[in-house]
């Protein structure tokens, strides 16, 4: 894992002012700084993007591998609960996607408890505030290590034959 794309969905541009009791007071710019610093400490190149437009998020997902990203950390925002287009984009790409949420969506309103993305993402991390994103990056790195180790074991078995 050398590079990760971090995608923030609708309304995440309002972090710091939108429902601070739920989402905290950290701004999106401050969150992106934390994400970049965390990635840098782990030797990972990261790019953060935010959009309120479903189609733009879909296009970014579809182009991620072609742009050199090895995985995606995705906070789909409200699209989590109903965007089949976003779900299909996650399902269609070959690189791993980790779904993240600042709040614990399973402890909130009933309509927020279901994610149409979760079934096609490699995993979901929610409820840890900004740390959810950092854990998402760590999960991508672990997936990359596991994939690399599995490949090395396979090559070693093949060499012994």
Secondary structure, DSSP 4 states (H G I P E B T S, - for coil): --EEEEEE-TTGGGTTTS-HHHH-S--HHHHHHHHHHHHHHTT-EEEEEE-S-HHHHHHHHHHTTTTT-SEEEEE-GGGGGT-HHHHHHHHH-SSEEEEEESS-GGGS-GGGS--SSTTTSSEEEESSTTHHHHHHHHHHHHHHHHHHHHHHHHHHHHHH-
